[in-house]
Amino acid sequence: MSDPADSHPLPMSRTEMRDWWGWDELDILLVNGDAYVDHPSFGIALIGRALVAAGFRTGIVAQPQCDEDFLLMGRPRLFAGVSAGNIDSMLNHYTAARKPRRQDHYSPGGKAGLRPDRATIVYTGTVKKLFKGLPVVIGGVEASLRRLAHWDHWSGTMRRSMLADSKADLLCYGMAEAQILEIAHRLKTGESIKEMTDIRGTCWMANNRSAISDPFARGQVDTPSYTEIKTDLRRFADGERIHFLEQDPARGRMVVQATDARFVVQNPPARPLGEVELDLIYAHPYTRREHPAYVAGVPALETVRTSIVTHRGCVANCNFCSIVYHQGKDIQNRSVDSVVAEAERIASQPGFTGTISDVGGPSANMFRMRCGKMRKFGSCVHRDCLLPTPCPSLESGVGENLDALRRIRALPGVKHTFIQSGIRYDLALRDGDEYIDEVARHHVSGIMKVAPEATDDRVLTLMNKPRFDVFRRFKQRFLLATKKAGKKQFITEYLIAGHPGCDTGTMAETAATLRREGMQPDQVQEFVPIPMTISTAMHVSGLDPFTMQPIATITGDRERRMQKALIHSGKPDNRKLVLEALQKTGRMDLADALLGDGTGGSGTKGSEFATRAKKGGYFGPTFMAGGGDSVVDEDEARIEDELDAHDGHFPDPRQPTTLACGTRVPTHLAQAAQRGGFNPSWQGKKKTSTVKPLRGKRR
Ligand code: SF4
């Protein structure tokens, strides 16, 4: 008889347990907030397959709707594992402006509402109620990034660790295969889960300080308590800095946080997986499909069905990203053979159309990259791995990376092999022409998506991203490679609106830069202060956690929308918001540049905005209501009403304002002074281009 693992997904019912797998009971029950998709891009499939391969009978309850759904396969022998799914349930359900999303890409048919808010807490409560005394282990992105007290954007409050709120027995953070296998083996030998306080990559609750020992012989560090961060935002910023510095498997200490009368203890992160371990994880016989119980497809699968994850971790420390807290900084690589073998399996599947949609990871060109010092001693605290320039100790993996891509391209049935994952452009420039040339020639599906995230170097510094000029150089280099390859391909830029330090005036300048340089960003992501990032700490506390210097932040959804509209200023729907933003920031001089032909669709002569601005004129409701604007939502409708009731005068940008020093100056100059200097564009001066010409090949 063939091994059931070769042809069946994990069971979701008693019939499947018996008929597919020959089991009469489960060892482990996994409860998940997403639909069950048996694909290695889905966390529950990775964990479930790892447990089954280790001999544990594991079943999955996906998106349970009532108590009976939890009971379908009976009480498991060892424990229940609970996860909200591939992404945080609040981020899945609500936009940055806290509006409900209409679709859920992790549910069959994209249907919303199949998972509760803060699903980890709700599911854990139900498991505890239905299976009295059964150990419950929580994990997944939601639990992982909420493992310590954190800012919850959607309630606008500080919340306790999800371990305290859910009352689970243990919390696994990170990718968690190693932790979950250790827990399963130790429970199988009869050990109590209460004794498991020495597993790396887990958090546990201590009733008192004397219960916290030091099994890792690394010492421990106290982080500000839940009560402190609730009442003092400086302490919140302090805490986020401490967490960041301890997220290192080689040198990280235990982190202890007092939470009410108890303590949340975060053990050091799990050791990075070796190549052999990672190869085994991705060699499991995933069906790469939704469980057959679903009638409708799961949209999230479509984007990754034929994609291959080459590695985990990211050496970049982008401040708005939480990947370092979840996957770590050290790159955990699969072997080239393992990646090619997965491509072969994909190519042999029925219905394969010839396209491998992605070969990558957090950044595609970090595959096979390594730093020996980081693995042995931990990441450096005295410098960043990539900034201001990539560290010489970071060994390039380009040779093996290209080898994998070439071998995949040569597989029978494979017509296209694309890279959809991000490319870290400062590394690509460092690693020479060969990589960029080959990617441009073979691995771009018409448009390459790159994420400079901002154009202003001050904001980029706060994001911990390279200067914008580095992106310009990469773009020039890519377009040259594209030309050499005789292809018609483009780069589209991804940007973030509303990041700490990026006020609306800065975004207006960014929009002008993009226009000037002919860039058309495909997507502008509104900054979302998700739990456990440095940018979230900046946003909430108004401080840079590393320097404790103040940072200007925007808090209103309206302002965030204005920033987003500025980037897509050519869209007629955005016209009002763009004008409002320019009025507010005293940058009406940019109106001609940002509103396309200078008429904004009103048919007025091209220099209308500039002329009015120079005369100190206003842009009242009649002017703003012209053109083909449409009401986009209730908020816009409210603005329409306000405009109707308006007396026709927006603040005159030439009204004098008194500066702190007592000098009276025109308002627009005062605003420019606040932004850090008088803006030369008001005086009709052109800025000198900072684009450097390419001089030959870079090696
Ligand atoms: S040696 Fe360089 S690459 Fe390695 S951890 Fe330190 S800064 Fe990062």
Residues whose N, C-alpha, C, O or C-beta is under 5 A from the ligand:
A	BS01	SF4	C371 K373 M374 G378 S379 C380 R383 D384 C385 C391 S393 L394
